[in-house]
């Protein structure tokens, strides 16, 4: 405020107004009536500029105040400066809040802020992804009503957050989460949740790895050993037998090499864990490249192979999605009899994106459908079958889809064909 504006300044201004009016009234012989009229005029003047002030504050959108003389100019300017300071503070607060949210989104864990009373204040994308929350539509709702797991509700009620708890994701029961709660301020708490599914399964996977690999390598190693013993007497072997031995050993060595490569792919997928939202996959471009490769693979069987691709991009891991798509299409080409019909589509279904591979092949019996994604499981139990694989292809597919919080869906009718599909949730779809 201007230092000139004070009680003395107001008194002097009033005196300079009243003195000439009073003198004029005294000369005319109507001192009090003239003075009263002057004071009424002053009062009307003040009410007029008070009205303009209220109109400016409540009805006008303009930031600048209206013009006003005298003491009202100080009032208008003072309010205007206060508004400017408040606006600058709000902008600084918005920038600070935006930086906080950007930092929280960069955290590779789910982050949820809730009040002391349990009401949801904010959560990042992983918080929505792991717990099925919707922000800001769920803001203010008690967290115990949104995450209705008995152990979690008891954890919140107990209020002892010195230790973490483990619970399954409400969205995907196969995902196990480690949940920690920390005081964020006097009235707020920060919940951090991270996916520990892989850590829990790692030891069991290592045991299964040793047992299954030993079982898978036993047959080709036995074949190789038997033929190598025959080759020790190669001079006595007829040429046809020798050619057969070499062909069989080459086939078994390629089978072992393919098995090792698939196991390495599974191992890389189990170890690599990154933030889904850091990467963008141009699915139409990826599928167009794969279509060219699959058409070359299809030359031997001459299937009617068609692709229907919608322009949908998603967050995810391109290498893993490429492996998923190639495995599903290659299986359809491999197991469908020559000159069959195979349809591949990538399209919008409701709020989700769906990938499907449909064929008119021999189909799969119902008792096998639930186990097809198990490691080393095969419908054809003959490990030397020319049509059988290693039993790891669909396991790789499901492992990659787990990283995208999706599931492989299989529909099949013997003699009519099969349909393999998976869906990507709306949180991972990039809106055009």
WOMO-V607202 format. One record per residue. RES is the residue in one small letter. SS is DSSP state (H for helix, E for strand, L for the rest). OMEGA is omega as a letter, one per 30 degrees, with the letter a starting at -180 (none if undefined). BURIAL is + if it has 16 or more other C-alpha atoms within 10 Angstrom, else -. Layout:
{{RES	SS	OMEGA	BURIAL} {RES	SS	OMEGA	BURIAL}}
This chain:
{{x	L	l	-} {x	L	a	-} {x	L	l	-} {x	L	a	-} {x	L	a	-} {x	L	l	-} {x	H	l	-} {x	H	l	-} {x	H	l	-} {x	H	a	-} {x	H	l	-} {x	H	a	-} {x	H	l	-} {x	H	a	-} {x	H	l	-} {x	H	l	-} {x	H	a	-} {x	H	a	+} {x	H	l	-} {x	H	a	-} {x	H	l	+} {x	H	l	+} {x	H	l	-} {x	H	l	-} {x	H	l	+} {x	H	l	-} {x	H	a	-} {x	H	a	-} {x	L	l	-} {x	L	a	-} {x	H	a	-} {x	H	l	-} {x	H	l	-} {x	H	l	+} {x	H	l	+} {x	H	l	-} {x	H	l	-} {x	H	a	+} {x	H	l	+} {x	H	l	-} {x	H	l	-} {x	H	a	-} {x	H	l	-} {x	H	l	-} {x	H	l	-} {x	H	l	-} {x	H	l	-} {x	H	a	-} {x	H	l	+} {x	H	l	-} {x	H	l	-} {x	H	l	+} {x	H	l	+} {x	H	l	-} {x	H	l	-} {x	H	a	+} {x	H	a	-} {x	H	a	-} {x	L	a	-} {x	L	l	-} {x	L	a	-} {x	L	l	-} {x	L	a	-} {x	L	a	-} {x	L	l	+} {x	L	a	-} {x	L	l	-} {x	L	l	-} {x	L	l	-} {x	L	a	-} {x	H	a	-} {x	H	l	-} {x	H	l	-} {x	H	a	-} {x	H	a	-} {x	H	a	+} {x	H	l	+} {x	H	l	-} {x	H	l	-} {x	H	l	+} {x	H	l	-} {x	H	l	-} {x	H	l	-} {x	H	l	-} {x	H	l	-} {x	H	l	-} {x	H	l	-} {x	H	l	-} {x	H	l	-} {x	H	l	-} {x	H	l	-} {x	H	l	-} {x	H	l	-} {x	H	l	-} {x	H	l	-} {x	H	l	-} {x	H	l	-} {x	H	l	-} {x	H	l	-} {x	H	a	-} {x	H	l	+} {x	H	l	-} {x	H	l	-} {x	H	l	+} {x	H	a	+} {x	H	l	-} {x	L	a	-} {x	L	l	+} {x	L	l	+} {x	E	l	+} {x	E	a	+} {x	E	l	+} {x	E	l	+} {x	E	a	+} {x	E	l	+} {x	L	l	-} {x	L	l	-} {x	L	a	+} {x	E	l	+} {x	E	l	+} {x	E	a	+} {x	E	l	+} {x	E	l	+} {x	L	a	+} {x	H	l	+} {x	H	l	+} {x	H	l	+} {x	H	a	+} {x	H	a	+} {x	H	a	+} {x	H	l	+} {x	L	l	+} {x	L	l	+} {x	L	l	+} {x	L	g	+} {x	L	a	-} {x	L	l	-} {x	L	a	+} {x	L	l	+} {x	L	l	+} {x	L	a	-} {x	E	a	+} {x	H	l	+} {x	H	l	+} {x	H	a	-} {x	H	l	+} {x	L	a	-} {x	L	l	-} {x	L	a	-} {x	H	a	-} {x	H	l	-} {x	H	l	+} {x	H	l	-} {x	H	l	-} {x	H	l	+} {x	H	a	-} {x	H	a	-} {x	H	l	-} {x	L	l	-} {x	L	a	-} {x	L	l	-} {x	L	l	-} {x	L	l	-} {x	L	l	-} {x	E	l	-} {x	E	l	+} {x	E	l	+} {x	E	l	+} {x	L	l	+} {x	L	a	+} {x	L	a	-} {x	L	a	+} {x	L	l	-} {x	L	l	-} {x	L	l	+} {x	E	a	+} {x	E	l	+} {x	E	a	+} {x	E	l	+} {x	E	l	+} {x	E	a	+} {x	E	l	-} {x	E	a	-} {x	L	l	-} {x	L	a	-} {x	L	a	-} {x	L	a	-} {x	E	l	+} {x	E	l	+} {x	E	l	+} {x	E	l	+} {x	E	l	+} {x	E	l	+} {x	E	a	+} {x	E	l	+} {x	L	a	-} {x	H	a	-} {x	H	l	-} {x	H	a	-} {x	H	a	-} {x	H	a	-} {x	H	a	-} {x	H	l	-} {x	H	l	-} {x	H	l	-} {x	H	l	-} {x	H	l	-} {x	H	a	-} {x	H	a	-} {x	H	a	-} {x	H	a	-} {x	H	a	-} {x	H	l	-} {x	H	a	-} {x	H	a	-} {x	H	a	+} {x	H	a	-} {x	H	a	-} {x	H	l	-} {x	H	l	+} {x	H	l	-} {x	H	l	-} {x	H	l	-} {x	H	a	+} {x	H	a	-} {x	H	a	-} {x	H	l	+} {x	H	l	-} {x	H	l	-} {x	H	a	+} {x	H	l	+} {x	L	l	-} {x	L	a	-} {x	H	a	-} {x	H	a	-} {x	H	a	-} {x	L	l	-} {x	L	a	-} {x	H	a	-} {x	H	l	-} {x	H	l	-} {x	H	l	+} {x	H	l	-} {x	H	a	-} {x	H	a	+} {x	H	l	-} {x	H	a	-} {x	H	l	+} {x	H	l	+} {x	H	l	-} {x	H	a	+} {x	H	l	+} {x	H	l	-} {x	H	l	-} {x	H	l	+} {x	H	l	+} {x	H	l	-} {x	H	l	-} {x	H	a	+} {x	H	l	-} {x	H	l	-} {x	H	l	+} {x	H	l	+} {x	H	l	-} {x	H	l	+} {x	H	a	+} {x	H	l	-} {x	H	l	-} {x	H	a	+} {x	H	a	+} {x	H	a	-} {x	L	l	-} {x	L	a	-} {x	L	l	-} {x	L	a	+} {x	H	a	+} {x	H	l	+} {x	H	a	-} {x	L	l	-} {x	E	l	+} {x	E	l	+} {x	L	a	+} {x	H	l	+} {x	H	l	+} {x	H	l	-} {x	H	a	-} {x	H	l	+} {x	H	l	-} {x	H	a	-} {x	H	l	-} {x	H	l	+} {x	H	l	-} {x	H	a	-} {x	H	l	+} {x	H	l	+} {x	H	l	-} {x	H	a	-} {x	L	a	+} {x	L	a	-} {x	L	a	-} {x	L	l	-} {x	L	l	+} {x	L	l	+} {x	E	a	-} {x	E	a	+} {x	E	a	-} {x	E	l	-} {x	E	a	-} {x	E	l	+} {x	L	a	-} {x	L	a	-} {x	L	l	+} {x	E	a	+} {x	E	l	+} {x	E	l	+} {x	L	a	+} {x	L	a	+} {x	H	a	+} {x	H	a	-} {x	H	l	+} {x	H	l	+} {x	H	l	+} {x	H	l	-} {x	H	a	+} {x	H	a	+} {x	H	l	+} {x	H	a	+} {x	H	a	+} {x	H	a	+} {x	H	l	+} {x	H	l	-} {x	H	l	+} {x	H	a	+} {x	H	a	+} {x	H	l	+} {x	L	l	+} {x	L	a	+} {x	L	l	-} {x	L	l	-} {x	L	a	+} {x	E	l	+} {x	E	l	+} {x	E	l	+} {x	E	a	+} {x	E	l	+} {x	E	a	+} {x	E	l	+} {x	E	l	+} {x	E	a	-} {x	L	l	-} {x	L	a	-} {x	E	l	-} {x	E	a	+} {x	E	l	+} {x	E	a	+} {x	E	l	+} {x	E	a	+} {x	E	l	+} {x	E	l	+} {x	L	a	+} {x	L	a	+} {x	L	a	+} {x	L	a	+} {x	L	l	+} {x	L	a	-} {x	H	a	-} {x	H	a	-} {x	H	a	-} {x	H	a	-} {x	L	a	-} {x	L	a	-} {x	L	a	+} {x	L	l	+} {x	L	a	-} {x	L	l	+} {x	L	l	+} {x	L	l	+} {x	L	l	+} {x	L	l	-} {x	L	a	-} {x	L	a	-} {x	L	a	-} {x	L	l	-} {x	L	a	-} {x	L	a	-} {x	L	a	-} {x	L	a	-} {x	L	l	-} {x	L	l	+} {x	L	a	+} {x	L	a	+} {x	L	a	+} {x	H	a	+} {x	H	l	+} {x	H	l	+} {x	H	l	+} {x	H	a	+} {x	H	l	+} {x	H	l	+} {x	H	l	+} {x	H	l	+} {x	H	l	+} {x	H	l	+} {x	L	l	+} {x	L	l	+} {x	L	l	+} {x	L	l	+} {x	L	l	+} {x	E	a	-} {x	E	l	+} {x	E	a	-} {x	E	l	+} {x	E	a	-} {x	L	l	-} {x	L	a	-} {x	L	l	-} {x	E	a	+} {x	E	l	+} {x	E	l	+} {x	E	a	+} {x	E	l	+} {x	E	a	+} {x	E	l	+} {x	E	a	+} {x	L	a	+} {x	H	a	-} {x	H	a	+} {x	H	a	+} {x	E	l	+} {x	E	a	-} {x	L	a	-} {x	L	none	-}}
